[in-house]
Amino acid sequence: MTGTTEKNIMIAEYMNKEIITDGISLFDTDYKPLPKYDELWDELMPVIYKLKWFENFEDEIYSDINDGLLNGLRNQTYDAVVTLIKKLKNK
């Protein structure tokens, strides 16, 4: 598994998705493919919404997320989301 795949699994779990495998591909329990949070804004935006509105968590990482959103920088936004979820897991 690549680092990106592991990060996408972590994000999916944060979004309350259980990830399973058939030995070749990764799916959630509805057999939908593992979302490509690192590639698609449509997949990443619900995660950002949950982080910003439901976690009530403020720090400099929010600034990175906002900057990434305002400037259309998906990689920066994705990295900030991963960092914030890791921080929340260790809370």
CORFEN-V149161 format. One line per field, one symbol per residue. ss: DSSP state (h for helix, s for strand, l for the rest). phi: phi as a letter, one per 20 degrees, with the letter a starting at -180 (. if undefined). burial: b if it has 24 or more other C-alpha atoms within 12 Angstrom, else e. A space follows every 50 residues. Layout:
BEGIN
ss=???
phi=???
burial=???
END
This chain:
BEGIN
ss=llhhhhhhhhhhhhllllsssllllsssllllslllllllhhhhhhhhhh hhhhlllllhhhhhhhhhhhlllhhhhhhhhhhhhhhhhll
phi=.efffffffffgfgemdedccdnccdcefemegggegfdcggefffffgf ffddelcdafffffffffffdmeffffgfffgfffgfffef
burial=eeeeeebbbbbbbbbeeebeeeeeebbeeeeebbbbbbeeeeebbebbee beeeeeeeeebbebbbebbeeeebebbbbbbbbbbeeeeee
END
